[in-house]
């Protein structure tokens, strides 16, 4: 791709959803200002759903994978339909 067709990385934007459901648009350069010590960051580098999260099923101690399959309601990006997988999927 030639340079004239590449997006200007300085103009990249972030879509931020706060814990209270408030949504806002911010410049990508402000990403680091959004975090506090102990925060969890989940990055979906494919920029598509399903996104995959790995964790531990607390009662059993077994490894699990949660896949975000889609939004529960399209205009509301705060609630997802998810599928939980155990060992062996």
KOLVOVO-973244 format. One record per atom (N, C-alpha, C): residue number from 1; residue in one letter; atom name; x negated, y negated, z negated. Coordinates in pm, 1 decimal, always signed. Example, Ala and Ser with C-alpha at 12.3 -4.5 7.8 and 13.67 -1.06 7.14 Angstrom:
(pt 1; 'A'; 'N'; (-1319.0; +569.0; -780.0))
(pt 1; 'A'; 'CA'; (-1230.0; +450.0; -780.0))
(pt 1; 'A'; 'C'; (-1320.0; +330.0; -780.0))
(pt 2; 'S'; 'N'; (-1285.0; +225.0; -708.0))
(pt 2; 'S'; 'CA'; (-1367.0; +106.0; -714.0))
(pt 2; 'S'; 'C'; (-1290.0; -3.0; -787.0))
This chain:
(pt 1; 'X'; 'N'; (-85.3; +117.0; +0.0))
(pt 1; 'X'; 'CA'; (+0.0; +0.0; +0.0))
(pt 1; 'X'; 'C'; (-89.8; -123.3; +0.0))
(pt 2; 'X'; 'N'; (-65.9; -219.0; +91.5))
(pt 2; 'X'; 'CA'; (-151.4; -337.5; +92.8))
(pt 2; 'X'; 'C'; (-113.0; -432.1; -21.7))
(pt 3; 'X'; 'N'; (-204.7; -522.9; -56.4))
(pt 3; 'X'; 'CA'; (-187.0; -610.1; -172.3))
(pt 3; 'X'; 'C'; (-63.3; -697.9; -164.5))
(pt 4; 'X'; 'N'; (-20.0; -736.8; -48.0))
(pt 4; 'X'; 'CA'; (+95.6; -825.7; -37.2))
(pt 4; 'X'; 'C'; (+225.7; -754.4; -73.9))
(pt 5; 'X'; 'N'; (+225.4; -623.1; -77.7))
(pt 5; 'X'; 'CA'; (+347.1; -548.3; -110.8))
(pt 5; 'X'; 'C'; (+347.8; -499.7; -255.7))
(pt 6; 'X'; 'N'; (+237.5; -514.7; -328.9))
(pt 6; 'X'; 'CA'; (+230.9; -471.4; -468.1))
(pt 6; 'X'; 'C'; (+299.5; -573.0; -557.8))
(pt 7; 'X'; 'N'; (+374.4; -526.1; -658.1))
(pt 7; 'X'; 'CA'; (+434.6; -621.5; -751.4))
(pt 7; 'X'; 'C'; (+326.1; -688.4; -834.9))
(pt 8; 'X'; 'N'; (+348.5; -809.9; -873.1))
(pt 8; 'X'; 'CA'; (+256.4; -883.3; -959.0))
(pt 8; 'X'; 'C'; (+272.3; -829.8; -1100.9))
(pt 9; 'X'; 'N'; (+168.8; -762.3; -1153.7))
(pt 9; 'X'; 'CA'; (+177.0; -701.4; -1287.0))
(pt 9; 'X'; 'C'; (+202.7; -804.2; -1396.0))
(pt 10; 'X'; 'N'; (+160.8; -927.6; -1375.5))
(pt 10; 'X'; 'CA'; (+185.2; -1031.2; -1476.1))
(pt 10; 'X'; 'C'; (+332.4; -1062.8; -1489.0))
(pt 11; 'X'; 'N'; (+411.9; -1031.6; -1389.5))
(pt 11; 'X'; 'CA'; (+554.7; -1061.5; -1394.3))
(pt 11; 'X'; 'C'; (+636.5; -943.0; -1446.5))
(pt 12; 'X'; 'N'; (+570.1; -833.4; -1484.0))
(pt 12; 'X'; 'CA'; (+641.8; -715.1; -1534.5))
(pt 12; 'X'; 'C'; (+721.0; -751.6; -1659.6))
(pt 13; 'X'; 'N'; (+834.6; -687.1; -1678.5))
(pt 13; 'X'; 'CA'; (+924.8; -718.8; -1787.8))
(pt 13; 'X'; 'C'; (+949.1; -595.9; -1873.3))
(pt 14; 'X'; 'N'; (+991.6; -619.9; -1997.2))
(pt 14; 'X'; 'CA'; (+1029.0; -514.3; -2091.2))
(pt 14; 'X'; 'C'; (+1176.4; -529.2; -2125.4))
(pt 15; 'X'; 'N'; (+1243.9; -417.7; -2140.2))
(pt 15; 'X'; 'CA'; (+1381.1; -417.3; -2190.8))
(pt 15; 'X'; 'C'; (+1371.7; -368.1; -2333.6))
(pt 16; 'X'; 'N'; (+1406.0; -451.5; -2431.1))
(pt 16; 'X'; 'CA'; (+1389.4; -420.7; -2573.0))
(pt 16; 'X'; 'C'; (+1525.9; -397.8; -2635.0))
(pt 17; 'X'; 'N'; (+1541.2; -283.7; -2705.8))
(pt 17; 'X'; 'CA'; (+1663.2; -254.3; -2780.7))
(pt 17; 'X'; 'C'; (+1625.2; -249.4; -2927.2))
(pt 18; 'X'; 'N'; (+1679.4; -340.5; -3007.0))
(pt 18; 'X'; 'CA'; (+1651.4; -347.7; -3150.0))
(pt 18; 'X'; 'C'; (+1732.6; -241.8; -3224.7))
(pt 19; 'X'; 'N'; (+1694.6; -213.8; -3348.2))
(pt 19; 'X'; 'CA'; (+1763.9; -113.9; -3429.8))
(pt 19; 'X'; 'C'; (+1911.7; -147.8; -3448.1))
(pt 20; 'X'; 'N'; (+1946.1; -277.0; -3448.7))
(pt 20; 'X'; 'CA'; (+2086.4; -317.7; -3466.2))
(pt 20; 'X'; 'C'; (+2163.7; -319.0; -3334.9))
(pt 21; 'X'; 'N'; (+2099.1; -275.5; -3225.3))
(pt 21; 'X'; 'CA'; (+2165.2; -270.0; -3094.9))
(pt 21; 'X'; 'C'; (+2146.1; -394.7; -3010.2))
(pt 22; 'X'; 'N'; (+2086.4; -498.5; -3066.8))
(pt 22; 'X'; 'CA'; (+2058.8; -619.6; -2990.8))
(pt 22; 'X'; 'C'; (+1963.0; -587.0; -2876.4))
(pt 23; 'X'; 'N'; (+1992.7; -638.5; -2757.9))
(pt 23; 'X'; 'CA'; (+1908.9; -613.6; -2641.6))
(pt 23; 'X'; 'C'; (+1852.2; -746.2; -2592.8))
(pt 24; 'X'; 'N'; (+1726.2; -741.5; -2547.2))
(pt 24; 'X'; 'CA'; (+1665.6; -862.2; -2492.8))
(pt 24; 'X'; 'C'; (+1560.3; -826.2; -2389.8))
(pt 25; 'X'; 'N'; (+1529.6; -924.9; -2309.5))
(pt 25; 'X'; 'CA'; (+1431.8; -912.3; -2202.7))
(pt 25; 'X'; 'C'; (+1307.1; -989.8; -2245.5))
(pt 26; 'X'; 'N'; (+1188.5; -926.8; -2232.7))
(pt 26; 'X'; 'CA'; (+1063.9; -991.4; -2273.7))
(pt 26; 'X'; 'C'; (+956.4; -966.5; -2168.8))
(pt 27; 'X'; 'N'; (+855.2; -1051.5; -2164.0))
(pt 27; 'X'; 'CA'; (+743.3; -1024.8; -2073.5))
(pt 27; 'X'; 'C'; (+662.5; -905.3; -2122.2))
(pt 28; 'X'; 'N'; (+609.2; -826.1; -2031.4))
(pt 28; 'X'; 'CA'; (+531.0; -708.6; -2068.5))
(pt 28; 'X'; 'C'; (+410.4; -745.5; -2154.0))
(pt 29; 'X'; 'N'; (+356.0; -863.5; -2134.6))
(pt 29; 'X'; 'CA'; (+239.7; -906.5; -2211.7))
(pt 29; 'X'; 'C'; (+270.3; -914.2; -2361.4))
(pt 30; 'X'; 'N'; (+396.7; -921.3; -2400.7))
(pt 30; 'X'; 'CA'; (+433.9; -928.7; -2541.6))
(pt 30; 'X'; 'C'; (+457.6; -793.8; -2606.5))
(pt 31; 'X'; 'N'; (+424.0; -683.5; -2539.5))
(pt 31; 'X'; 'CA'; (+451.6; -549.3; -2592.3))
(pt 31; 'X'; 'C'; (+394.3; -528.5; -2732.0))
(pt 32; 'X'; 'N'; (+270.1; -563.1; -2754.3))
(pt 32; 'X'; 'CA'; (+205.2; -536.3; -2883.2))
(pt 32; 'X'; 'C'; (+270.8; -611.2; -2998.3))
(pt 33; 'X'; 'N'; (+339.3; -720.8; -2970.1))
(pt 33; 'X'; 'CA'; (+402.8; -798.2; -3077.9))
(pt 33; 'X'; 'C'; (+529.0; -731.8; -3131.3))
(pt 34; 'X'; 'N'; (+574.8; -626.9; -3065.0))
(pt 34; 'X'; 'CA'; (+699.6; -562.5; -3104.0))
(pt 34; 'X'; 'C'; (+681.3; -453.5; -3209.3))
(pt 35; 'X'; 'N'; (+556.4; -417.5; -3242.6))
(pt 35; 'X'; 'CA'; (+531.4; -303.2; -3329.1))
(pt 35; 'X'; 'C'; (+484.5; -343.2; -3467.5))
(pt 36; 'X'; 'N'; (+518.7; -258.3; -3562.7))
(pt 36; 'X'; 'CA'; (+471.6; -269.9; -3700.9))
(pt 36; 'X'; 'C'; (+396.7; -142.2; -3735.2))
(pt 37; 'X'; 'N'; (+310.5; -144.7; -3837.1))
(pt 37; 'X'; 'CA'; (+243.3; -21.4; -3879.0))
(pt 37; 'X'; 'C'; (+345.9; +88.5; -3907.7))
(pt 38; 'X'; 'N'; (+319.4; +208.0; -3855.3))
(pt 38; 'X'; 'CA'; (+409.4; +321.0; -3876.2))
(pt 38; 'X'; 'C'; (+517.3; +336.8; -3770.6))
(pt 39; 'X'; 'N'; (+529.9; +242.5; -3677.6))
(pt 39; 'X'; 'CA'; (+629.8; +253.6; -3571.3))
(pt 39; 'X'; 'C'; (+595.5; +368.8; -3477.9))
(pt 40; 'X'; 'N'; (+697.4; +429.8; -3421.0))
(pt 40; 'X'; 'CA'; (+681.5; +536.6; -3323.4))
(pt 40; 'X'; 'C'; (+709.1; +480.1; -3185.3))
(pt 41; 'X'; 'N'; (+620.1; +507.0; -3090.8))
(pt 41; 'X'; 'CA'; (+637.8; +462.8; -2953.3))
(pt 41; 'X'; 'C'; (+656.9; +585.5; -2866.9))
(pt 42; 'X'; 'N'; (+765.9; +588.4; -2791.0))
(pt 42; 'X'; 'CA'; (+791.6; +696.8; -2697.3))
(pt 42; 'X'; 'C'; (+782.4; +637.1; -2558.1))
(pt 43; 'X'; 'N'; (+689.2; +687.7; -2478.3))
(pt 43; 'X'; 'CA'; (+669.4; +636.0; -2343.2))
(pt 43; 'X'; 'C'; (+703.4; +743.9; -2242.2))
(pt 44; 'X'; 'N'; (+790.0; +712.2; -2150.5))
(pt 44; 'X'; 'CA'; (+826.7; +802.4; -2042.6))
(pt 44; 'X'; 'C'; (+755.6; +751.9; -1918.0))
(pt 45; 'X'; 'N'; (+635.7; +802.6; -1892.2))
(pt 45; 'X'; 'CA'; (+556.0; +749.3; -1782.0))
(pt 45; 'X'; 'C'; (+611.9; +781.5; -1643.9))
(pt 46; 'X'; 'N'; (+708.4; +870.6; -1636.1))
(pt 46; 'X'; 'CA'; (+771.0; +899.6; -1507.8))
(pt 46; 'X'; 'C'; (+879.7; +797.2; -1475.4))
(pt 47; 'X'; 'N'; (+920.3; +719.8; -1575.9))
(pt 47; 'X'; 'CA'; (+1024.2; +617.6; -1560.7))
(pt 47; 'X'; 'C'; (+1156.3; +677.1; -1515.3))
(pt 48; 'X'; 'N'; (+1179.8; +801.1; -1550.8))
(pt 48; 'X'; 'CA'; (+1304.8; +866.6; -1513.7))
(pt 48; 'X'; 'C'; (+1357.5; +944.9; -1632.8))
(pt 49; 'X'; 'N'; (+1482.8; +979.6; -1627.3))
(pt 49; 'X'; 'CA'; (+1539.3; +1077.1; -1720.3))
(pt 49; 'X'; 'C'; (+1539.8; +1209.1; -1645.6))
(pt 50; 'X'; 'N'; (+1517.8; +1321.3; -1705.8))
(pt 50; 'X'; 'CA'; (+1510.6; +1336.9; -1850.5))
(pt 50; 'X'; 'C'; (+1373.3; +1302.9; -1906.3))
(pt 51; 'X'; 'N'; (+1373.6; +1239.8; -2021.1))
(pt 51; 'X'; 'CA'; (+1251.1; +1217.8; -2098.3))
(pt 51; 'X'; 'C'; (+1241.4; +1332.2; -2198.1))
(pt 52; 'X'; 'N'; (+1122.6; +1367.7; -2237.7))
(pt 52; 'X'; 'CA'; (+1102.0; +1482.5; -2324.7))
(pt 52; 'X'; 'C'; (+1030.0; +1440.6; -2452.4))
(pt 53; 'X'; 'N'; (+1086.0; +1477.5; -2567.7))
(pt 53; 'X'; 'CA'; (+1027.8; +1446.2; -2697.4))
(pt 53; 'X'; 'C'; (+999.6; +1576.3; -2770.3))
(pt 54; 'X'; 'N'; (+881.4; +1588.9; -2828.4))
(pt 54; 'X'; 'CA'; (+845.3; +1710.5; -2900.7))
(pt 54; 'X'; 'C'; (+847.0; +1682.5; -3049.7))
(pt 55; 'X'; 'N'; (+888.7; +1781.0; -3127.9))
(pt 55; 'X'; 'CA'; (+894.5; +1763.6; -3272.2))
(pt 55; 'X'; 'C'; (+905.3; +1896.2; -3343.2))
(pt 56; 'X'; 'N'; (+948.8; +1889.7; -3468.3))
(pt 56; 'X'; 'CA'; (+962.6; +2008.5; -3552.0))
(pt 56; 'X'; 'C'; (+1104.1; +2015.4; -3607.7))
(pt 57; 'X'; 'N'; (+1166.4; +2131.0; -3594.9))
(pt 57; 'X'; 'CA'; (+1296.6; +2155.5; -3655.8))
(pt 57; 'X'; 'C'; (+1272.0; +2170.9; -3805.5))
(pt 58; 'X'; 'N'; (+1314.2; +2072.4; -3884.1))
(pt 58; 'X'; 'CA'; (+1277.7; +2066.4; -4025.4))
(pt 58; 'X'; 'C'; (+1319.6; +2191.0; -4103.8))
(pt 59; 'X'; 'N'; (+1444.4; +2240.7; -4092.2))
(pt 59; 'X'; 'CA'; (+1481.0; +2356.6; -4175.0))
(pt 59; 'X'; 'C'; (+1396.9; +2481.9; -4148.5))
(pt 60; 'X'; 'N'; (+1359.1; +2504.2; -4021.2))
(pt 60; 'X'; 'CA'; (+1286.2; +2626.9; -3988.5))
(pt 60; 'X'; 'C'; (+1135.5; +2606.4; -3975.9))
(pt 61; 'X'; 'N'; (+1091.5; +2481.4; -3954.2))
(pt 61; 'X'; 'CA'; (+950.4; +2454.9; -3930.6))
(pt 61; 'X'; 'C'; (+905.5; +2489.1; -3789.6))
(pt 62; 'X'; 'N'; (+997.0; +2529.6; -3703.5))
(pt 62; 'X'; 'CA'; (+964.4; +2568.6; -3565.9))
(pt 62; 'X'; 'C'; (+953.1; +2446.4; -3474.8))
(pt 63; 'X'; 'N'; (+869.4; +2459.5; -3371.6))
(pt 63; 'X'; 'CA'; (+855.4; +2353.3; -3272.1))
(pt 63; 'X'; 'C'; (+982.7; +2343.0; -3189.0))
(pt 64; 'X'; 'N'; (+1022.4; +2220.4; -3156.0))
(pt 64; 'X'; 'CA'; (+1137.5; +2197.5; -3068.8))
(pt 64; 'X'; 'C'; (+1102.0; +2090.8; -2966.0))
(pt 65; 'X'; 'N'; (+1180.5; +2088.1; -2862.1))
(pt 65; 'X'; 'CA'; (+1170.1; +1984.9; -2759.6))
(pt 65; 'X'; 'C'; (+1309.4; +1926.2; -2741.4))
(pt 66; 'X'; 'N'; (+1319.1; +1794.8; -2742.5))
(pt 66; 'X'; 'CA'; (+1445.5; +1727.0; -2716.0))
(pt 66; 'X'; 'C'; (+1431.4; +1657.6; -2581.6))
(pt 67; 'X'; 'N'; (+1524.7; +1683.5; -2491.4))
(pt 67; 'X'; 'CA'; (+1524.2; +1616.2; -2361.4))
(pt 67; 'X'; 'C'; (+1642.1; +1521.2; -2355.0))
(pt 68; 'X'; 'N'; (+1611.4; +1395.6; -2328.7))
(pt 68; 'X'; 'CA'; (+1716.3; +1296.9; -2309.4))
(pt 68; 'X'; 'C'; (+1770.1; +1316.9; -2168.4))
(pt 69; 'X'; 'N'; (+1894.7; +1361.1; -2159.6))
(pt 69; 'X'; 'CA'; (+1951.1; +1400.1; -2031.1))
(pt 69; 'X'; 'C'; (+2018.6; +1284.5; -1958.6))
(pt 70; 'X'; 'N'; (+2064.7; +1186.0; -2031.0))
(pt 70; 'X'; 'CA'; (+2132.4; +1072.6; -1967.7))
(pt 70; 'X'; 'C'; (+2195.6; +984.1; -2072.1))
(pt 71; 'X'; 'N'; (+2238.4; +867.9; -2027.5))
(pt 71; 'X'; 'CA'; (+2306.9; +777.1; -2119.4))
(pt 71; 'X'; 'C'; (+2445.8; +829.3; -2150.4))
(pt 72; 'X'; 'N'; (+2489.8; +811.0; -2273.8))
(pt 72; 'X'; 'CA'; (+2625.4; +851.4; -2309.4))
(pt 72; 'X'; 'C'; (+2726.5; +760.9; -2238.8))
(pt 73; 'X'; 'N'; (+2694.3; +633.7; -2230.8))
(pt 73; 'X'; 'CA'; (+2776.8; +537.2; -2158.8))
(pt 73; 'X'; 'C'; (+2679.7; +450.5; -2079.7))
(pt 74; 'X'; 'N'; (+2693.1; +444.8; -1949.9))
(pt 74; 'X'; 'CA'; (+2590.9; +383.1; -1865.0))
(pt 74; 'X'; 'C'; (+2545.9; +244.3; -1909.5))
(pt 75; 'X'; 'N'; (+2634.0; +148.9; -1936.8))
(pt 75; 'X'; 'CA'; (+2578.9; +18.0; -1970.2))
(pt 75; 'X'; 'C'; (+2518.9; +8.8; -2111.1))
(pt 76; 'X'; 'N'; (+2534.2; +113.0; -2192.9))
(pt 76; 'X'; 'CA'; (+2480.6; +112.0; -2330.0))
(pt 76; 'X'; 'C'; (+2356.5; +199.2; -2336.3))
(pt 77; 'X'; 'N'; (+2235.7; +138.4; -2334.0))
(pt 77; 'X'; 'CA'; (+2112.6; +218.1; -2332.3))
(pt 77; 'X'; 'C'; (+2067.5; +264.4; -2469.8))
(pt 78; 'X'; 'N'; (+2154.1; +254.9; -2569.8))
(pt 78; 'X'; 'CA'; (+2113.8; +291.4; -2706.4))
(pt 78; 'X'; 'C'; (+2159.3; +430.6; -2746.8))
(pt 79; 'X'; 'N'; (+2243.1; +495.8; -2666.8))
(pt 79; 'X'; 'CA'; (+2292.7; +629.3; -2701.7))
(pt 79; 'X'; 'C'; (+2275.7; +723.3; -2583.5))
(pt 80; 'X'; 'N'; (+2216.0; +840.7; -2610.7))
(pt 80; 'X'; 'CA'; (+2185.1; +936.3; -2505.3))
(pt 80; 'X'; 'C'; (+2251.7; +1070.5; -2531.5))
(pt 81; 'X'; 'N'; (+2274.5; +1144.8; -2426.2))
(pt 81; 'X'; 'CA'; (+2305.8; +1287.0; -2436.7))
(pt 81; 'X'; 'C'; (+2172.3; +1357.4; -2439.3))
(pt 82; 'X'; 'N'; (+2156.3; +1452.4; -2529.6))
(pt 82; 'X'; 'CA'; (+2028.1; +1519.8; -2543.4))
(pt 82; 'X'; 'C'; (+2048.9; +1671.2; -2550.9))
(pt 83; 'X'; 'N'; (+1945.3; +1741.9; -2512.5))
(pt 83; 'X'; 'CA'; (+1945.2; +1888.0; -2517.3))
(pt 83; 'X'; 'C'; (+1826.4; +1929.1; -2602.5))
(pt 84; 'X'; 'N'; (+1848.1; +2019.3; -2698.2))
(pt 84; 'X'; 'CA'; (+1739.2; +2067.2; -2784.0))
(pt 84; 'X'; 'C'; (+1697.9; +2205.8; -2738.2))
(pt 85; 'X'; 'N'; (+1566.5; +2226.5; -2723.2))
(pt 85; 'X'; 'CA'; (+1510.2; +2355.5; -2684.6))
(pt 85; 'X'; 'C'; (+1421.2; +2406.0; -2797.0))
(pt 86; 'X'; 'N'; (+1425.9; +2534.2; -2821.5))
(pt 86; 'X'; 'CA'; (+1333.8; +2597.3; -2915.4))
(pt 86; 'X'; 'C'; (+1220.7; +2664.7; -2839.3))
(pt 87; 'X'; 'N'; (+1149.0; +2751.4; -2905.9))
(pt 87; 'X'; 'CA'; (+1038.9; +2823.5; -2842.2))
(pt 87; 'X'; 'C'; (+1088.6; +2900.2; -2719.1))
(pt 88; 'X'; 'N'; (+1015.9; +2888.4; -2610.0))
(pt 88; 'X'; 'CA'; (+1051.6; +2962.1; -2488.3))
(pt 88; 'X'; 'C'; (+1159.7; +2896.7; -2407.0))
(pt 89; 'X'; 'N'; (+1207.2; +2780.9; -2446.7))
(pt 89; 'X'; 'CA'; (+1314.2; +2708.3; -2378.1))
(pt 89; 'X'; 'C'; (+1436.7; +2796.1; -2360.1))
